[in-house]
């Protein structure tokens, strides 16, 4: 099969697998003072340095978590009494807790970029109502469209209003340069499995020594920011993947593949909407809609051709619903409901793009237009 769903998860890098196997072959509780414990501690310390270096952070400000979801939850919980302001295109692991907290949710433009003026207005309104400066959560790169958000600009603006800023950089690291100090954000989320580390590991990273309100309480691990005996092997794999991801190796080649795919798509005659095509985007991601077949039909038909892609976000239930991101960008239900995402990685080559285009052509020719839409 041909894997073109790297924003859902990436294959484990050989270096990550090697680090994990080595860490698993040893044992020891990192909190123990004896030699066994010190070896476990050394794996974690080394990984903490690598993960910090990936985003130019201080190692002491990295908290390992069970993944990006937990890191996002942890960041939002750490806002204290500050009112929450976020955007309509965040990942569910930000949006769901944000909705529960009664957050203000900023609009996005048709390009997929956050409406910064609206966000600014909401920060003011939320702070006025609460009598406290806000806590802002904005993602760096959207998982569905790949659109890169003006986070440095938003952080500068938010800080002039006394707000704190959290950035979910899960999809950006390893694909574009990410520096926590250049972005000027206070909290940053990473997930190991998007960059070739294991699933079930992530980090919340602080820009400065700010409070973290623990979500998991118990022992004093992770400087009291996250209790529980550490998942040493997963953390070691995360560190090894982070070390390799820093080089952004292959990203120019991957961007060329993506651009080639988009150029060929428009050659089928029917109009194709490529979301966010004219704004800064991740080099590996393209999200588009032809409005002819539903996302679900397309994903299944391509799967039969051995090609793995996704319909906007991969919903954990396995059910495909029209993307909240494409809808928030102002596209109609037929367009949102026919959007698919192709996301590439280091294993893809030009032959994969050719296979995709051939399969896409077959799927488009099969059956009358929108024959599958009525009962969707
Ligand atoms: N944030 C974004 C933007 C994502 O794409 C994902 C991916 O699922 C997550 C957070 C959640 O990360 P994890 O799968 O490690 O919980």
Boltz pocket constraint, residues with backbone or C-beta under 6 A from the ligand:
constraints:
  - pocket:
      binder: B
      contacts: [[A, 7], [A, 8], [A, 66], [A, 67], [A, 68], [A, 69], [A, 70], [A, 72], [A, 91], [A, 93], [A, 139], [A, 141], [A, 142], [A, 143], [A, 168], [A, 170], [A, 171], [A, 190], [A, 191], [A, 192], [A, 193], [A, 200], [A, 201], [A, 202]]
      max_distance: 6.0
